[in-house]
Amino acid sequence: MKKVLRPLLRGFLGLLALLAVLAGLFAYFLYTPDPELPQLSGTLSKGTIEVDGVKRSYRTYVPKDLPKGAPLVLVMHGSGEGPSQIRVGTGYAFERLADQHGFALVYPKAFAADWNDCSRIGDKELNGVRSDDVGFLATLVEKLVAELSLDPARVFAAGVSNGGSMAMRLALEQPSRYKAVAAVVANVPAPENFQCQPAAQATSVMIMNGSEDPLVPYAGGEINLLGLFYKGGPIISSRASAQYFADWAQLTGAAQTSEKTVTEGVRVEQNRWSQDGKAEVELVSIHGGGHGLPQPYSKRPRLLGPSPMEPNGPAMIWAFFERQPK
C-alpha cells in the first residue's frame, strides 16, 4: 500500500507546487488591486437604448447640480471590457474631473468584444452581426444632450486601447459631432487594415501612447500580446498616426515640441500641430510607459508593461478638450 501511496502523494504535492507557481505568476503579471472609490457628488446610473433593433447599454455619471449647457464626455473601454473595467482602470479619474470641472460623463458598451473601429481585423461580430457603433454613439449623444440639457457643440470622446481606436473613427467620420477626441494607446491602422471613410472637415485629436507598450507597438507593426494573444492587425507608428491627423486637418509646418521628466524613468514628450482657425493635433508620448492610461490612482497589470503614476493622463485629456475654442 505504501508503494502505491508514495507516487500518488508525490504527484499531489507536485500539482500543489505547480498551482502555487501559477498563482504566483498570475498575481505578479495580472493582478492589481482596485483603486479606492473616491467620494463623488453625483449619480452613477445604468441605461439602455435600442438602435437598429438592438438593445445597447451604457452608464452615465452626472455631477450634482450640473448646470444646463454643460459639456458631455464619452469614455470608451478596451477590447473585451465594459464600463466597469474602464472606470476602475482609469482610477475613476474622469468622474473626479467631472466633479471638478462640471461635465456629464458616459461610458458606452461595445456591441461585440471589440468596437467596430477603423481596422478591418478584430473581434467585431456577435452572433455573425457587425454593429454600427458610430450610429449607436451618435444616437446616444443625441439622447443624453436632450435629456440632460447639455451643449451639443461641446461633446468630446476619449478611449483607451480599442476604445482609443474607436475614438479615432469618431474623429474621422463624424468630426462635426465631436469637438475633440483623445485616443490612448492606439494607432492608425496600416492602409491594408484601414476601413474608415474620413470626412472632408477635421476635428481636434490627441494621441497618448507609451513607448514600452507590448500590445500596441509605439513604433508600429502588428497588434498582439506576446505574439500569441489578441491579434489586431498592422498599424502605423504613433508619430505617423499623429502626422496622419495633422495632414488631414491641413496643418502645415513642423510640430511644436516640449519635453519633461515627470518621475524616474518616465519622460513626457508633447508634439503639437496648430494653426488659427483649424483643428489641433497633439501627440503625447509617454517614454517609459506601457499599455494603459497613466494616472495617479492605480497601477495596471505588469503584463501590459510599465504603469507610471505620472503624468495624470485624464487631466491632460480634459485640459486638451477644455481649451478647444467654443
Backbone bond lengths (Angstrom), bond angles and torsions (degrees), N, CA, C in turn:
res aa  C-N    CA-C-N  psi(-1)  N-CA   C-N-CA  omega(-1)  CA-C   N-CA-C  phi
1 M - - - 1.468 - - 1.527 111.60 -
2 K 1.367 116.74 -42.22 1.462 120.26 -179.10 1.521 110.81 -62.33
3 K 1.362 116.49 -37.06 1.464 119.53 179.43 1.524 111.38 -64.61
4 V 1.331 116.21 -30.32 1.466 119.99 178.38 1.521 111.19 -77.67
5 L 1.347 116.22 -39.53 1.457 120.52 -175.10 1.530 112.90 -72.71
6 R 1.356 116.19 -33.63 1.467 118.62 -176.38 1.532 112.75 -58.78
7 P 1.334 120.01 -51.57 1.479 118.48 179.12 1.522 112.75 -63.96
8 L 1.347 116.17 -33.08 1.467 118.41 177.01 1.522 110.77 -64.88
9 L 1.334 115.22 -41.92 1.460 119.90 179.92 1.531 110.70 -65.58
10 R 1.370 115.11 -43.16 1.464 118.39 178.49 1.534 110.91 -61.80
11 G 1.332 115.57 -41.54 1.460 119.13 178.10 1.513 112.28 -63.47
12 F 1.326 116.30 -40.33 1.456 120.83 179.28 1.521 111.23 -65.05
13 L 1.349 115.87 -43.83 1.465 119.62 179.11 1.531 111.04 -66.33
14 G 1.349 115.57 -36.37 1.459 118.72 176.91 1.517 111.98 -64.40
15 L 1.344 115.56 -39.42 1.464 119.71 177.51 1.519 110.89 -64.45
16 L 1.335 116.72 -41.60 1.463 119.95 177.43 1.522 111.18 -61.55
17 A 1.339 115.59 -41.19 1.471 119.36 179.50 1.520 110.56 -64.31
18 L 1.346 116.98 -41.54 1.460 120.43 178.27 1.522 111.36 -63.07
19 L 1.328 116.76 -43.39 1.462 120.50 178.42 1.519 111.57 -62.48
20 A 1.352 115.39 -37.84 1.466 119.44 178.82 1.527 110.70 -65.25
21 V 1.362 116.15 -40.90 1.466 119.93 178.16 1.525 110.73 -64.51
22 L 1.345 116.60 -44.29 1.462 120.37 179.35 1.525 111.38 -63.06
23 A 1.341 115.69 -40.58 1.465 119.62 178.14 1.524 110.70 -63.68
24 G 1.339 115.55 -39.15 1.457 119.38 177.99 1.519 112.31 -65.30
25 L 1.342 116.36 -41.90 1.459 120.56 177.88 1.525 111.12 -64.31
26 F 1.341 115.40 -41.27 1.464 119.50 177.60 1.523 110.13 -60.32
27 A 1.334 115.84 -47.55 1.462 119.90 -178.28 1.524 111.02 -62.03
28 Y 1.332 116.36 -39.13 1.464 119.70 -176.12 1.527 111.90 -72.83
29 F 1.346 117.26 -45.99 1.454 120.70 -172.22 1.521 114.42 -91.93
30 L 1.337 118.61 -27.42 1.459 120.29 -171.36 1.521 115.06 -116.95
31 Y 1.317 117.84 -30.67 1.472 118.62 -173.33 1.519 111.16 -83.25
32 T 1.311 114.83 134.25 1.459 121.61 168.77 1.527 107.54 -140.02
33 P 1.323 118.19 137.17 1.469 119.23 178.93 1.516 111.47 -67.54
34 D 1.311 116.13 146.48 1.457 120.11 177.67 1.522 110.25 -68.29
35 P 1.325 117.02 144.88 1.468 119.34 176.34 1.524 110.27 -68.49
36 E 1.303 114.98 156.03 1.470 120.16 178.04 1.525 109.53 -68.82
37 L 1.328 116.16 133.71 1.459 120.69 178.55 1.526 109.17 -70.07
38 P 1.326 118.04 121.20 1.466 119.90 -177.53 1.528 111.47 -75.48
39 Q 1.312 114.93 163.08 1.463 120.25 172.59 1.528 107.53 -77.50
40 L 1.305 115.24 120.07 1.461 121.19 -176.07 1.521 109.84 -120.29
41 S 1.324 115.86 154.89 1.464 119.47 -175.45 1.513 112.58 -85.83
42 G 1.338 116.32 -27.07 1.455 120.00 -165.34 1.513 115.49 -100.37
43 T 1.329 114.51 -158.79 1.458 122.73 -173.21 1.520 110.02 -123.45
44 L 1.336 115.44 131.27 1.459 122.15 173.92 1.518 107.94 -100.24
45 S 1.331 116.83 124.68 1.463 121.12 -175.02 1.515 110.55 -129.69
46 K 1.340 115.50 151.86 1.459 122.05 172.64 1.518 108.96 -98.25
47 G 1.329 115.51 145.17 1.456 119.45 178.76 1.509 111.48 -145.87
48 T 1.319 115.85 160.24 1.465 121.95 174.83 1.518 108.64 -134.26
49 I 1.325 115.19 155.26 1.447 121.83 177.51 1.522 107.82 -148.63
50 E 1.326 116.95 141.03 1.454 120.17 179.64 1.525 109.63 -98.12
51 V 1.333 115.17 124.90 1.463 121.43 179.75 1.532 107.98 -130.40
52 D 1.315 117.03 122.06 1.466 122.41 -178.83 1.523 111.71 55.25
53 G 1.324 115.60 39.42 1.456 120.75 177.31 1.514 114.99 77.67
54 V 1.343 117.68 7.06 1.466 121.91 -178.58 1.526 108.99 -116.68
55 K 1.331 116.35 130.37 1.463 119.98 177.82 1.526 109.38 -79.89
56 R 1.308 116.15 122.28 1.464 122.37 179.43 1.520 109.03 -113.26
57 S 1.315 116.48 150.45 1.461 120.87 -175.22 1.528 111.37 -119.89
58 Y 1.312 115.47 160.70 1.464 122.22 179.86 1.523 108.73 -163.83
59 R 1.320 115.58 166.99 1.464 122.07 172.06 1.518 108.67 -126.57
60 T 1.314 115.85 143.77 1.459 120.33 177.03 1.519 109.94 -119.68
61 Y 1.325 115.30 148.76 1.458 121.05 169.20 1.527 106.88 -124.70
62 V 1.334 115.43 121.78 1.463 121.16 -178.71 1.528 108.33 -122.51
63 P 1.333 118.46 115.19 1.462 120.70 178.42 1.525 112.24 -59.91
64 K 1.299 115.81 155.50 1.463 121.11 178.07 1.530 109.66 -63.95
65 D 1.339 114.55 138.34 1.464 121.79 177.13 1.528 112.69 57.34
66 L 1.335 117.00 36.77 1.461 120.20 177.37 1.528 108.83 -63.87
67 P 1.331 118.26 125.59 1.470 119.73 -177.62 1.521 111.89 -73.39
68 K 1.318 116.09 158.40 1.461 120.80 173.26 1.525 109.43 -64.25
69 G 1.322 115.10 148.27 1.456 119.51 179.77 1.517 114.03 80.70
70 A 1.336 117.51 14.38 1.462 120.77 178.64 1.528 110.20 -75.36
71 P 1.338 118.05 159.06 1.465 120.82 177.22 1.535 111.39 -73.04
72 L 1.335 114.97 166.44 1.461 123.17 174.77 1.524 108.24 -125.09
73 V 1.335 116.60 133.30 1.466 122.16 177.73 1.519 109.08 -121.34
74 L 1.341 116.78 123.61 1.457 122.47 171.71 1.525 108.03 -91.79
75 V 1.338 117.08 136.74 1.470 121.71 174.78 1.518 107.44 -125.61
76 M 1.330 116.55 118.77 1.465 121.57 -172.78 1.523 111.69 -107.62
77 H 1.320 114.70 135.64 1.456 122.91 -174.82 1.522 112.05 -78.12
78 G 1.329 115.58 171.03 1.453 122.04 178.08 1.518 112.67 -87.21
79 S 1.318 115.88 -177.89 1.461 122.79 -176.02 1.521 111.78 -60.19
80 G 1.344 115.95 132.46 1.454 121.51 176.49 1.513 114.33 72.83
81 E 1.319 117.60 7.85 1.462 121.08 -177.93 1.528 110.47 -108.58
82 G 1.330 115.24 -163.68 1.447 121.82 179.25 1.514 109.87 -161.52
83 P 1.324 118.04 -172.51 1.470 121.09 -178.57 1.525 113.96 -55.36
84 S 1.331 118.14 -40.45 1.463 120.13 -178.37 1.516 111.44 -61.79
85 Q 1.343 116.69 -43.24 1.456 120.27 -176.72 1.526 112.51 -68.75
86 I 1.329 117.61 -38.19 1.463 118.64 -179.51 1.528 110.43 -72.30
87 R 1.316 117.97 -32.48 1.472 120.09 175.37 1.527 110.35 -62.21
88 V 1.326 115.60 -49.01 1.469 120.29 -178.67 1.526 110.19 -68.31
89 G 1.341 116.48 -44.17 1.458 120.81 -175.80 1.519 114.22 -64.54
90 T 1.313 117.22 -23.06 1.466 121.26 176.77 1.526 111.95 -100.80
91 G 1.338 116.87 9.20 1.464 120.24 177.96 1.514 113.82 66.13
92 Y 1.347 116.37 27.97 1.470 121.95 -176.49 1.534 110.91 57.31
93 A 1.332 116.46 24.26 1.464 120.58 -172.33 1.518 112.74 -64.79
94 F 1.334 117.35 -37.17 1.463 118.81 -178.01 1.530 111.24 -70.83
95 E 1.320 117.39 -31.07 1.465 119.46 175.60 1.527 110.85 -69.18
96 R 1.315 116.92 -39.13 1.471 120.51 175.16 1.530 109.54 -59.30
97 L 1.339 116.07 -44.56 1.461 120.31 -179.75 1.526 111.66 -67.17
98 A 1.331 116.81 -36.32 1.467 120.11 178.59 1.523 110.36 -61.08
99 D 1.334 116.38 -40.78 1.466 120.30 176.94 1.530 111.45 -64.48
100 Q 1.339 115.59 -42.18 1.467 119.92 -175.13 1.526 112.49 -72.62
101 H 1.336 116.62 -36.22 1.469 119.71 -170.12 1.523 114.18 -113.97
102 G 1.327 118.14 -6.29 1.456 120.33 173.03 1.512 115.62 76.63
103 F 1.329 116.65 63.23 1.461 119.83 172.83 1.525 109.52 -139.38
104 A 1.323 115.42 157.18 1.459 121.40 175.93 1.521 108.80 -87.32
105 L 1.325 115.53 152.18 1.460 121.58 -173.41 1.517 109.39 -132.39
106 V 1.340 116.18 136.81 1.459 119.43 176.09 1.521 109.33 -133.42
107 Y 1.337 115.00 136.51 1.461 122.54 174.84 1.530 107.77 -111.25
108 P 1.324 119.05 98.11 1.467 120.33 179.13 1.529 111.05 -79.76
109 K 1.337 115.99 158.34 1.467 122.53 179.19 1.525 109.33 -108.40
110 A 1.339 115.92 131.52 1.464 120.06 177.13 1.526 110.38 -65.74
111 F 1.312 116.31 156.66 1.462 121.89 179.03 1.524 110.64 -73.38
112 A 1.317 116.92 -49.61 1.465 122.38 178.01 1.524 108.47 -105.97
113 A 1.340 116.94 -166.83 1.463 119.93 179.23 1.523 111.10 -64.00
114 D 1.345 116.35 -36.90 1.461 121.83 178.95 1.524 110.09 -110.62
115 W 1.323 115.35 148.09 1.452 119.66 167.87 1.525 108.56 -66.14
116 N 1.313 116.21 149.75 1.461 121.73 176.99 1.530 107.79 -83.08
117 D 1.333 114.59 78.77 1.462 121.12 -172.51 1.528 111.10 -91.83
118 C 1.339 117.42 -156.71 1.460 120.15 -175.92 1.522 113.83 -77.88
119 S 1.318 118.87 -12.81 1.460 120.19 -178.53 1.532 110.74 -84.97
120 R 1.317 116.06 146.49 1.462 121.03 176.95 1.532 110.65 -76.69
121 I 1.323 116.17 -31.60 1.464 121.49 -173.68 1.516 110.23 -93.79
122 G 1.328 116.67 138.17 1.457 121.15 177.91 1.517 111.14 151.08
123 D 1.326 115.45 169.40 1.467 121.51 -179.17 1.525 108.26 -88.63
124 K 1.337 116.31 75.79 1.459 121.94 -169.98 1.528 114.08 -103.10
125 E 1.335 116.90 -3.09 1.459 120.24 -176.28 1.525 111.04 -111.84
126 L 1.326 115.27 146.52 1.458 122.63 175.21 1.518 106.98 -129.51
127 N 1.342 114.67 118.68 1.472 120.78 -176.42 1.530 111.70 54.06
128 G 1.341 115.12 39.79 1.458 120.73 176.95 1.508 115.30 78.91
129 V 1.340 117.92 5.38 1.468 122.09 -177.82 1.522 109.34 -112.27
130 R 1.335 116.46 131.29 1.468 121.92 173.84 1.521 107.92 -106.27
131 S 1.318 116.14 121.76 1.459 120.33 -171.51 1.534 112.42 -84.70
132 D 1.304 114.67 163.88 1.457 122.96 172.96 1.528 107.57 -93.98
133 D 1.334 116.75 83.85 1.460 119.90 -177.88 1.521 111.83 -68.79
134 V 1.327 117.80 -31.96 1.468 120.43 176.58 1.523 109.72 -61.19
135 G 1.342 116.70 -45.12 1.460 120.73 179.08 1.510 112.70 -66.19
136 F 1.339 116.68 -39.87 1.468 120.62 177.23 1.521 110.79 -59.19
137 L 1.331 116.91 -47.75 1.463 120.07 -177.23 1.530 111.31 -67.48
138 A 1.327 117.44 -35.26 1.466 120.03 176.61 1.525 110.86 -63.87
139 T 1.333 116.84 -43.29 1.462 120.89 178.57 1.524 110.67 -65.15
140 L 1.324 116.19 -39.64 1.467 120.51 178.96 1.526 111.08 -64.12
141 V 1.323 116.59 -42.87 1.464 120.58 178.30 1.520 110.38 -60.01
142 E 1.311 117.10 -47.59 1.463 120.69 179.99 1.525 111.10 -59.94
143 K 1.302 116.84 -41.26 1.471 121.21 -179.56 1.534 110.79 -63.86
144 L 1.323 117.23 -47.25 1.468 120.24 -176.74 1.525 111.93 -71.26
145 V 1.328 117.18 -37.88 1.466 120.03 177.55 1.528 110.09 -59.73
146 A 1.336 116.51 -41.85 1.469 120.37 179.87 1.520 111.62 -70.88
147 E 1.323 117.47 -47.08 1.465 121.41 -175.67 1.530 112.68 -66.09
148 L 1.343 116.75 -38.48 1.463 120.79 -174.18 1.528 112.87 -102.81
149 S 1.326 117.22 3.92 1.477 122.50 -179.42 1.529 110.77 55.50
150 L 1.326 116.04 50.44 1.459 122.03 -179.06 1.526 110.46 -90.82
151 D 1.330 115.91 170.33 1.458 122.12 -179.40 1.530 109.23 -86.17
152 P 1.326 119.41 111.96 1.464 120.40 -178.66 1.524 113.38 -66.63
153 A 1.332 117.13 -16.57 1.465 120.80 178.90 1.523 112.24 -90.19
154 R 1.343 117.45 -1.19 1.472 121.22 -179.77 1.526 108.84 -126.67
155 V 1.325 115.74 57.68 1.461 122.54 176.87 1.524 107.44 -107.36
156 F 1.337 116.37 128.99 1.455 122.47 -176.51 1.527 109.40 -126.80
157 A 1.331 116.10 155.88 1.464 120.60 179.72 1.519 109.66 -135.81
158 A 1.333 115.38 133.85 1.464 121.93 175.98 1.516 108.16 -131.62
159 G 1.317 116.36 152.35 1.454 120.03 178.54 1.513 110.51 -156.33
160 V 1.335 114.88 153.76 1.464 121.57 -179.69 1.520 109.02 -115.96
161 S 1.329 116.87 132.02 1.459 123.37 178.67 1.534 109.42 62.78
162 N 1.328 118.64 -121.81 1.457 120.29 178.47 1.533 111.04 -60.05
163 G 1.338 117.23 -31.01 1.459 120.84 174.00 1.513 111.83 -65.89
164 G 1.351 116.83 -33.25 1.453 120.28 174.84 1.515 111.67 -67.23
165 S 1.335 115.91 -38.28 1.464 119.73 176.09 1.523 110.69 -62.85
166 M 1.350 116.62 -37.27 1.453 120.18 177.87 1.523 110.60 -67.60
167 A 1.331 117.25 -36.12 1.467 120.26 176.68 1.522 110.50 -60.54
168 M 1.336 116.69 -38.07 1.465 119.94 177.23 1.523 110.78 -62.45
169 R 1.328 116.77 -40.16 1.466 119.05 179.29 1.530 110.76 -64.06
170 L 1.330 117.05 -40.57 1.463 119.91 178.76 1.521 110.40 -61.60
171 A 1.336 116.28 -40.62 1.465 119.59 179.12 1.518 111.10 -62.79
172 L 1.324 116.65 -44.63 1.465 120.91 -174.44 1.519 113.06 -72.85
173 E 1.337 116.52 -37.73 1.459 118.66 -171.30 1.523 114.27 -102.91
174 Q 1.331 117.97 -19.38 1.467 119.59 178.06 1.536 110.71 -136.12
175 P 1.313 117.99 54.98 1.467 119.89 -176.50 1.518 113.77 -64.52
176 S 1.324 118.49 -23.86 1.463 119.87 179.90 1.527 111.47 -75.19
177 R 1.327 117.50 -17.77 1.469 120.99 -178.02 1.533 111.95 -90.30
178 Y 1.340 116.96 -30.41 1.462 121.29 -175.04 1.528 109.47 -115.17
179 K 1.311 115.52 118.51 1.464 120.70 -177.56 1.520 111.20 -63.20
180 A 1.327 116.61 -35.55 1.462 122.21 177.44 1.519 108.12 -162.48
181 V 1.333 115.24 156.01 1.462 119.81 175.63 1.521 108.55 -132.15
182 A 1.331 115.25 158.90 1.461 121.91 175.59 1.518 108.26 -131.51
183 A 1.326 116.16 123.76 1.463 122.47 179.83 1.521 108.73 -111.56
184 V 1.335 115.65 120.24 1.467 121.45 -177.08 1.524 109.16 -108.54
185 V 1.328 116.32 135.61 1.471 124.97 -176.59 1.526 110.80 43.35
186 A 1.320 114.89 55.89 1.464 122.44 179.35 1.524 108.61 -149.17
187 N 1.332 115.89 142.92 1.455 122.35 176.43 1.522 110.04 -127.43
188 V 1.313 116.23 164.57 1.457 122.10 177.39 1.532 109.14 -70.83
189 P 1.331 118.40 134.20 1.465 119.84 176.91 1.534 111.63 -60.94
190 A 1.331 115.73 149.17 1.466 120.88 173.78 1.531 108.91 -63.19
191 P 1.341 118.08 157.05 1.478 120.77 -174.79 1.518 114.16 -50.80
192 E 1.329 118.52 -39.78 1.464 120.48 -178.62 1.526 112.85 -73.47
193 N 1.341 116.78 -9.55 1.467 122.00 -178.65 1.524 111.20 -115.00
194 F 1.329 117.25 13.25 1.466 122.49 -170.30 1.522 109.99 -104.80
195 Q 1.356 116.42 130.56 1.467 119.60 -178.79 1.528 114.19 -127.32
196 C 1.324 119.37 3.35 1.462 120.91 -177.67 1.522 111.94 -76.64
197 Q 1.339 114.55 160.69 1.458 122.58 176.47 1.534 107.52 -120.57
198 P 1.347 117.95 87.19 1.464 120.48 -174.90 1.525 112.97 -59.84
199 A 1.323 115.51 139.30 1.463 121.64 176.52 1.520 110.07 -75.83
200 A 1.324 116.09 167.97 1.463 120.52 -178.68 1.525 111.46 -72.33
201 Q 1.346 116.77 -38.34 1.457 119.40 179.86 1.522 109.44 -88.42
202 A 1.333 116.49 168.21 1.457 121.07 -177.45 1.520 110.58 -125.15
203 T 1.319 115.54 159.12 1.455 121.89 171.90 1.523 108.21 -126.14
204 S 1.311 117.53 166.90 1.463 121.48 -175.64 1.526 111.19 -74.54
205 V 1.337 115.75 140.91 1.456 121.79 -174.88 1.524 110.44 -135.46
206 M 1.322 116.09 130.68 1.460 122.00 168.95 1.529 108.47 -112.15
207 I 1.329 116.80 135.65 1.455 123.01 172.58 1.524 107.17 -117.35
208 M 1.334 116.79 128.92 1.466 121.47 -179.65 1.527 108.75 -127.55
209 N 1.338 116.33 107.36 1.459 120.98 -174.02 1.521 112.07 -129.46
210 G 1.332 115.16 150.93 1.457 121.90 177.44 1.519 111.51 -94.99
211 S 1.325 116.64 137.46 1.466 120.60 -178.08 1.524 112.35 -71.00
212 E 1.338 118.00 -19.18 1.474 121.61 -177.61 1.533 110.88 -109.23
213 D 1.304 117.05 30.48 1.468 122.06 -178.96 1.538 109.57 -72.35
214 P 1.344 118.79 118.49 1.463 120.21 -179.50 1.531 113.59 -84.39
215 L 1.313 118.22 -5.18 1.462 122.14 -176.02 1.526 111.73 -107.40
216 V 1.327 116.32 -53.71 1.467 122.60 178.20 1.528 106.81 -109.02
217 P 1.336 118.05 96.52 1.470 120.21 -171.36 1.521 113.21 -62.91
218 Y 1.321 115.22 127.48 1.466 121.91 179.97 1.529 110.97 -56.99
219 A 1.331 116.55 -38.52 1.460 121.60 -177.22 1.524 112.77 -85.76
220 G 1.324 118.00 3.40 1.448 121.70 -178.69 1.518 111.66 90.49
221 G 1.335 115.87 169.18 1.453 120.90 -177.47 1.519 110.72 129.20
222 E 1.321 116.34 -149.36 1.458 121.91 -178.33 1.526 111.19 -92.99
223 I 1.340 117.06 134.21 1.459 121.20 172.84 1.527 108.34 -77.72
224 N 1.322 116.76 115.88 1.466 121.36 174.33 1.517 108.39 -166.89
225 L 1.315 116.25 165.09 1.453 122.43 178.07 1.516 108.25 -116.83
226 L 1.330 115.92 114.33 1.467 123.12 -179.12 1.525 112.08 61.72
227 G 1.320 117.06 19.00 1.445 120.71 -179.59 1.512 114.17 73.38
228 L 1.337 116.72 5.14 1.468 120.77 -173.31 1.519 113.21 -121.37
229 F 1.347 116.78 -37.20 1.454 120.28 -168.80 1.523 111.61 -114.53
230 Y 1.307 114.86 151.92 1.463 124.27 174.44 1.524 111.87 46.48
231 K 1.296 116.68 75.73 1.451 121.27 177.86 1.528 109.72 -90.29
232 G 1.344 115.22 118.25 1.462 120.23 -174.16 1.504 114.71 -115.20
233 G 1.332 117.41 10.39 1.449 119.35 177.33 1.520 113.43 88.28
234 P 1.341 117.18 174.50 1.464 121.58 -176.32 1.526 112.75 -78.51
235 I 1.326 114.79 147.07 1.470 122.48 177.32 1.514 109.07 -133.88
236 I 1.322 116.35 159.76 1.457 120.72 172.85 1.529 108.42 -87.79
237 S 1.306 117.92 173.34 1.459 121.60 -175.70 1.528 111.83 -72.62
238 S 1.324 115.48 167.61 1.466 120.67 178.15 1.518 110.74 -63.42
239 R 1.312 116.88 -42.68 1.471 119.80 179.70 1.528 110.96 -66.26
240 A 1.324 116.32 -40.78 1.468 118.95 177.32 1.519 111.15 -66.98
241 S 1.339 117.15 -34.15 1.467 120.89 177.87 1.521 110.68 -63.95
242 A 1.343 116.67 -45.28 1.462 119.85 178.07 1.525 110.72 -63.41
243 Q 1.337 116.89 -40.72 1.469 120.17 178.57 1.519 110.83 -65.13
244 Y 1.338 117.17 -35.70 1.475 121.01 177.06 1.528 109.82 -57.63
245 F 1.350 117.30 -46.72 1.465 120.15 -179.38 1.528 111.05 -70.87
246 A 1.338 117.64 -34.57 1.462 119.84 177.06 1.523 110.75 -64.59
247 D 1.326 116.72 -41.48 1.472 120.28 177.43 1.527 110.43 -65.72
248 W 1.319 116.49 -40.57 1.476 121.14 178.97 1.525 110.49 -60.76
249 A 1.343 116.09 -38.63 1.467 121.17 179.77 1.520 112.25 -82.88
250 Q 1.335 117.18 1.38 1.464 123.49 179.97 1.523 111.55 58.37
251 L 1.333 114.09 43.29 1.460 121.15 176.62 1.521 108.02 -93.91
252 T 1.307 116.63 112.64 1.457 120.96 -176.20 1.529 110.47 -95.48
253 G 1.309 115.11 160.86 1.457 119.96 177.62 1.517 112.08 87.99
254 A 1.336 114.02 170.86 1.459 120.49 -178.26 1.528 110.92 -76.90
255 A 1.316 115.52 156.11 1.464 120.86 178.10 1.529 110.58 -75.75
256 Q 1.326 115.25 149.31 1.466 120.60 170.52 1.528 107.66 -77.91
257 T 1.314 117.23 131.29 1.462 121.80 -172.95 1.521 111.21 -120.43
258 S 1.322 115.48 138.64 1.465 121.16 172.92 1.521 108.44 -142.69
259 E 1.326 116.32 152.75 1.464 121.37 180.00 1.520 109.79 -135.86
260 K 1.336 114.69 149.85 1.461 120.24 179.22 1.519 109.14 -153.73
261 T 1.317 116.69 131.53 1.455 121.34 173.19 1.526 107.85 -84.75
262 V 1.329 117.37 120.19 1.463 120.86 -174.23 1.523 112.91 -99.71
263 T 1.314 117.32 -25.10 1.457 122.08 175.59 1.518 106.71 -163.75
264 E 1.311 118.06 170.59 1.459 120.86 -176.30 1.530 111.17 -58.19
265 G 1.317 115.78 123.75 1.453 120.70 178.05 1.510 115.11 81.65
266 V 1.332 118.13 3.72 1.473 121.02 -178.41 1.527 109.33 -129.20
267 R 1.319 115.13 122.05 1.456 122.09 179.95 1.518 109.06 -125.88
268 V 1.328 116.17 133.10 1.460 121.66 179.84 1.519 108.99 -104.19
269 E 1.333 115.48 121.26 1.461 122.02 176.66 1.521 108.33 -112.05
270 Q 1.335 116.44 127.35 1.458 121.47 179.76 1.521 109.74 -116.99
271 N 1.330 115.05 126.01 1.464 122.26 175.15 1.524 107.40 -117.14
272 R 1.323 116.19 123.78 1.465 120.35 -172.73 1.521 110.64 -127.58
273 W 1.337 115.03 126.77 1.459 122.71 173.81 1.531 107.62 -106.49
274 S 1.312 118.01 125.11 1.469 120.08 178.63 1.520 110.29 -155.59
275 Q 1.318 114.79 145.59 1.460 123.18 174.07 1.519 107.39 -146.58
276 D 1.313 116.41 144.02 1.457 120.75 -179.12 1.524 110.95 -54.11
277 G 1.332 114.89 132.45 1.450 120.35 175.82 1.516 114.84 82.48
278 K 1.332 117.18 1.57 1.453 120.29 -179.73 1.529 110.47 -121.58
279 A 1.321 115.37 165.80 1.455 120.60 176.19 1.527 109.76 -65.11
280 E 1.313 115.83 158.36 1.464 122.37 -178.32 1.529 109.47 -110.34
281 V 1.318 116.36 143.86 1.469 121.66 175.73 1.524 108.25 -127.44
282 E 1.331 115.74 134.35 1.459 120.16 178.32 1.522 110.07 -136.79
283 L 1.316 115.83 132.96 1.460 122.69 172.83 1.519 108.18 -107.94
284 V 1.336 116.36 120.82 1.460 122.54 175.82 1.524 107.07 -107.97
285 S 1.305 116.27 109.28 1.463 121.44 -179.81 1.522 109.08 -99.30
286 I 1.328 116.33 119.86 1.464 121.53 178.11 1.525 106.85 -94.97
287 H 1.316 117.42 91.59 1.458 121.19 179.59 1.526 108.50 -74.01
288 G 1.331 115.03 113.31 1.462 120.39 -173.32 1.510 111.95 104.51
289 G 1.328 117.91 7.34 1.466 122.28 178.74 1.517 111.35 -107.96
290 G 1.328 116.44 153.42 1.449 122.59 -179.72 1.514 112.55 -105.24
291 H 1.330 115.32 -146.18 1.464 121.60 -175.91 1.530 109.20 -91.25
292 G 1.305 115.75 96.76 1.461 120.79 179.58 1.511 110.29 163.41
293 L 1.314 115.04 166.06 1.464 121.66 178.62 1.527 108.75 -88.22
294 P 1.325 118.49 113.95 1.465 119.06 -179.86 1.519 111.06 -64.71
295 Q 1.312 115.81 135.72 1.471 121.71 178.37 1.525 108.49 -162.49
296 P 1.329 117.92 158.64 1.462 120.90 -170.84 1.520 115.71 -86.16
297 Y 1.336 118.09 7.48 1.458 119.85 -169.87 1.524 114.48 -103.12
298 S 1.324 118.81 -23.85 1.463 120.62 -179.59 1.510 110.14 -162.72
299 K 1.342 116.03 157.01 1.452 121.77 176.41 1.519 109.98 -95.29
300 R 1.329 115.64 161.92 1.453 121.95 177.32 1.523 109.41 -103.57
301 P 1.326 119.38 163.99 1.470 121.06 -178.80 1.528 112.13 -58.03
302 R 1.337 116.49 141.60 1.472 121.41 -179.44 1.523 111.96 -59.90
303 L 1.330 117.26 -28.64 1.460 120.57 179.66 1.520 111.55 -58.62
304 L 1.324 117.69 -24.51 1.462 122.47 -177.40 1.520 112.45 -95.23
305 G 1.319 116.82 13.85 1.451 120.31 176.62 1.515 112.21 91.97
306 P 1.333 117.61 -175.20 1.459 121.71 -178.14 1.526 111.97 -60.58
307 S 1.321 116.55 142.98 1.468 119.92 179.44 1.528 109.51 -127.13
308 P 1.330 116.67 78.38 1.470 119.69 -179.47 1.523 111.62 -63.36
309 M 1.332 115.46 147.71 1.461 121.47 178.17 1.533 111.53 -86.00
310 E 1.304 116.65 -6.53 1.460 122.67 174.56 1.520 108.20 -131.61
311 P 1.330 117.70 148.70 1.458 128.93 0.15 1.525 111.75 -76.97
312 N 1.324 116.05 176.33 1.459 121.57 174.39 1.529 107.58 -83.81
313 G 1.336 115.01 91.02 1.454 120.73 -175.63 1.520 114.16 -58.17
314 P 1.345 118.92 -48.58 1.464 118.78 178.70 1.524 113.29 -57.74
315 A 1.345 117.69 -38.47 1.464 120.37 178.83 1.530 110.60 -65.98
316 M 1.342 116.84 -37.00 1.464 119.96 177.16 1.527 110.43 -66.11
317 I 1.323 116.27 -38.59 1.465 120.09 178.73 1.526 110.43 -64.34
318 W 1.328 116.94 -46.22 1.457 118.57 179.71 1.527 111.29 -63.89
319 A 1.340 117.97 -39.17 1.467 120.43 177.78 1.531 110.59 -60.56
320 F 1.330 116.53 -37.96 1.469 121.47 176.64 1.524 110.05 -64.24
321 F 1.332 116.59 -46.18 1.463 120.28 178.55 1.529 111.31 -62.72
322 E 1.311 115.27 -46.15 1.473 120.56 -173.27 1.524 112.56 -64.37
323 R 1.324 117.22 -30.80 1.472 118.54 -176.18 1.524 113.35 -84.35
324 Q 1.316 117.50 -2.68 1.453 119.20 178.28 1.537 109.46 -67.81
325 P 1.316 118.27 134.60 1.475 120.62 -175.23 1.521 111.76 -63.91
326 K 1.322 115.35 143.62 1.473 120.74 179.43 1.521 110.31 -80.93
